Amino acid sequence: MRYSSNRATLAWVQNGHYTGGIAVTTHREQFQQFKFDRSRNAADAANQNSRVMAQASMLINGAAATALIALLSKDKLDPKLLAQLPTSLWTYALGALFAWAGMFVMTECLDLFNKHWEEEATNKVHWWTTCKAYTSWWTYRALYILSGACFMYASYKLSGALTGFTQVLPSCLPD
């Protein structure tokens, strides 16, 4: 077990205090029911939390790209700003793509963790399922971070063009 709370829950189940709303007679059946319920509850909770994060990331990058397209409809644009628009637009689009890919990977991750807990409940655990589940979880996290990084980078480049600020380092430090 990974966390002390899981150990306490496991002990609680093994001592016969969990029925999951179903009449069961033995500790083994109670433990099996706990694993099935754990699978269902984990999938529901992860789906609710992760999907909102991925959708928000996609919305932020998509809205920023839309705002840039609207900015292009202005009559007069500063040449520095105009030079940064393609880079910012592509970076926002890339961020939205990372968010979309994150939503796909998150769905796969939920399926894999659900399968993992079903395997736990039937005592037929396959290491490959567990490995794929954790790999997809870390892949989702990386895609979410990349999506946010795309937004920050594109916003930095755009704000630099708007304000004329182009250096990250103070002028006393070498480039």
BELDACOR-V359005 format. One record per helix or strand. SS is the DSSP state (2 for helix, 1 for strand). FROM is the first residue (numbers start at 1). TO is the last residue. If there is no record, write none. Layout:
BEGIN
((SS,FROM,TO) (SS,FROM,TO))
END
This chain:
BEGIN
((2,4,14) (2,27,71) (2,79,121) (2,127,163))
END
